[in-house]
């Protein structure tokens, strides 16, 4: 590919694709990456030791694909706002809190269409044996996670290695609405209880 380069090559040329994979990096090599702000579309930082918030990547206004597989990113990673990015691969990291991570993806990548996050604690993609009941429970949990992500990122076309189907979108919307309804009902009951308590306390304060 003419526009592909490794991190070791010259800064002079303009590349659409840069790969820094398998270099045991502990820091993002911004010195090289940020020379390509006018052209870079694909950035591969996979198979390193990265865990820092990639704040300066927000300068890559043409970037469409960010690959962060096999690093040390957690659920609390903070991305810059990158509306140009449509693909994020962050398989095999240390993501264990799905809601926190998915909210960050939703906020920072508003046009995301492809998200792959397999082999994280929050989204395991394998089953290590066991009984039929355990396998059934595993598959049910996997399905719940998938529907949750789809409900939060309605523009997704591919999640992990599988296309998002319309029936999944419908089920995700239905499940999400039920969750929201339940949450609203609980909040209303709580607010009503607080209001009732204030009403009860008011006469005693007047008596004083």
ZIWO-V169423 format. One record per helix or strand of 2 or more residues. SS is the DSSP state (H for helix, E for strand). FROM is the first residue (numbers start at 1). TO is the last residue. If there is no record, write none. Layout:
<<SS & FROM & TO> <SS & FROM & TO>>
This chain:
<<E & 4 & 6> <E & 17 & 19> <H & 30 & 36> <E & 42 & 44> <H & 55 & 59> <E & 65 & 67> <E & 87 & 89> <H & 98 & 108> <E & 114 & 116> <H & 132 & 152> <E & 158 & 159> <E & 162 & 163> <H & 166 & 207>>
